[in-house]
Amino acid sequence: MRTWERKNYTVEERELDYDLHEFAVIQNGEIIGIIVPETIEDMEQIIEDLDNGEGVNGWEDGMGNTISIPEKRITVKGVELDYTNLYNDAKVPVRFSATIIIDEYDGEKLIVDAIAEETNETFGVEKGEHFDPGDTVTVADVLGE
């Protein structure tokens, strides 16, 4: 299996189904997308395009999604979240720690993922679960800007 290096990510060819291979798009050690070709011909075209130096930003992944390569990915661990204002009558406090993932595109930073570092019954997340942190968590809050 081959690997193609690009400016701030790599594409790794991986076995999928017999002779058909998929292509994992990896940035900073994290898979940010997987391109799954429908046919051997599609796979061969992807390999040719990658061999010719093309980048995968904007490509379809074969599942209806578009691959977006952020200029920069920021991972902030131990962010203390407090959703008490959303659950006024909760018996269990709605405070817990999470890892927040921020991607930067053209200088604009966006929260793209959150992962609970502990379980919180009231909010309904388990430790290690990905969740939408909602509009109350902002990039400025997370980064202290």
Helices and strands as residue ranges (DSSP letters): E 3-5, E 10-17, E 20-27, E 30-35, H 40-51, E 72-82, G 84-86, E 95-105, E 108-116, E 130-131, H 139-143
